[in-house]
Amino acid sequence: MKQSTFELFKWTEFGNALLERARRELSNAVSEKVQNLSYRIPSTIILADEAIEVVFAGQYSAGKSTILKVITGQNDIETGADITTQEAHTYDWNGVKVTDTPGVHTEIRPDHDEISYRAISNADLFVFVVTNELFDSYLAQHFRKLAIEKDKCHEMMLVVNKMCRCAKGNTPEMQAIIREDIQKVLVSFSLEDFRISFIDAESAIESSTENDSDIAKILYRKSGIESFIFELNRFISDKGLASRYTTSLYKLEQVLQDAMAAESTGDKDVGAFEELQLQKRQALFETREHIRHAVEGKIQRASTHIRQEGREVADLIHASANQEKINDELEAAQKRVQTHTEQLNQDIEGVIDKHIKKLGDRLSTIANSEFAKELLSKLELKIKKANISPEAMSKLKTTGDISQQLGKFLSTRSFTLKEGFSGLFNLNHYSGTATHGAVKSIGNFFGYKFRPWEAVKWTKGIANAGRAFAVVGTVLTFCLQIKEDTDAAQLRDDLRESRTTVITGFNDAAYKIEMHFDKATKDYVANMLTPEFESVDKQLTELREMQQSHSKLSHNLVSLLDETQRMIKELHKSSEEIT
């Protein structure tokens, strides 16, 4: 029974095939220079230590291993009614890490909890699996600990397995009933904070061995695996994880550009000008990567501080706490979060400012290099030899001489011998100096108006026996008066709920800040640097079209480059389509 494609698997599979074809093409080239470029092609679309990891954890005997067997197709994964997973097992699924963990809160093996926590700590996606019988008190406590204390709420999916055990099977009616039961254990969360899938993995297994095709289709439909795969793919899109797969593709793109330049035949001056454009492209490429890595580090440090603010306030909430002091501390912590946010804004602007200015200096160095000056002298002789002005050449529809073609190419870009290469090596879309416009525009993407609390949904607690717990604005209101008939256990629950609300609020603020600044950085790069890449690539294409001879290798390289750039665009599109 054919199932929907898990997008990470598809991208890795296609990407690795593309890398291998490019490596083979360059390795078989006649030119030793082109052959040597094959060693710069990444070995895989994503390195083992960078691969996206999906961890499956949760209830003992909930069918985690069976689910993994279904989605990966790896039949050697052990399954059964007893404890089949004694330790965390990670499977390399064509460039995607999927990790199976032991069940939690089993009296037989209490050490399993720590094994699961370690596996989950660095996971990109975390799938918590329970059966249709849902949570007991211990499992609910474990679930809340992961969602709140470990701050995995925004990286978590909840999967209810073994739905065919329900009286009415895996039907919308049964799902609605189970959703109501789930809400009872979520405390300060609401169902909309989680992605929930209802599946029956065993039905999917049975469908693969069923001889009757009609019965097989029914079993597979009831399994709910299609919906589960859809949610996994949507999760990837929402988290922007697909962009991680573009790193190797960007490197391949640059290698292919260099190989095409090395393979070019015809006028040597055209080749030299092409080499200058490739130097500019390399400078743009390295600037983009430096900005990305530096900004990621700044964001992570700020979000860690913000999460810690919430934990420190939550630690103050206990039975003998002073309400006024807690409210003062909460208000002060929220102000500090805003300060952290504004400081992060300045830090990111500083990072981008520094790297864009370095880019401007580097482009200026390229344009004023001895190599460029020597080429400029040759171009001057070439234009004079053509015995036609740049203005006149720009009006010609066709030119047979490559010298005239190059002259026309330069004149259409307002290139003058007086100005030299400086005009072509500015950040073309902005006035003033090479970097003035780009640096000035940073504020359009990283303004000071972002307020994380405006995006955070403080969840109101449950009024209980006269005790109301709610965060409204910057005030936490609660009552700790203990009457003689007050249930001490209920008070503990209410205090825990209030602490949970505070931690959740700060964790949510940190997450919103991460998403805001990550998107702002990507938007900046897309608007400021991507047009420069496109301009350089367009010029390189036109320069190559001037060449009078195109080998079979040249055509194959063009095809590989087109395919690489299409895949990069597809991955970016997936990361931007937040459903």
Secondary structure as UniProt FT lines:
FT   HELIX           7..27
FT   HELIX           32..37
FT   HELIX           38..40
FT   TURN            48..50
FT   STRAND          53..59
FT   TURN            60..61
FT   HELIX           64..72
FT   TURN            75..76
FT   STRAND          89..93
FT   TURN            94..95
FT   STRAND          96..100
FT   TURN            110..111
FT   HELIX           112..121
FT   STRAND          125..131
FT   TURN            132..133
FT   HELIX           137..144
FT   HELIX           145..149
FT   HELIX           153..155
FT   STRAND          156..161
FT   HELIX           163..165
FT   TURN            167..168
FT   HELIX           172..183
FT   TURN            184..185
FT   TURN            187..188
FT   HELIX           191..193
FT   STRAND          195..198
FT   HELIX           201..209
FT   HELIX           213..223
FT   HELIX           225..239
FT   HELIX           241..245
FT   HELIX           246..263
FT   HELIX           268..314
FT   TURN            315..316
FT   TURN            319..320
FT   HELIX           323..367
FT   HELIX           370..386
FT   HELIX           390..393
FT   TURN            394..395
FT   HELIX           402..411
FT   TURN            412..414
FT   TURN            417..425
FT   TURN            428..429
FT   TURN            434..435
FT   HELIX           436..440
FT   HELIX           442..445
FT   HELIX           452..455
FT   TURN            465..466
FT   STRAND          470..472
FT   TURN            473..474
FT   STRAND          475..477
FT   TURN            484..485
FT   HELIX           488..528
FT   HELIX           530..546
FT   HELIX           552..576
//
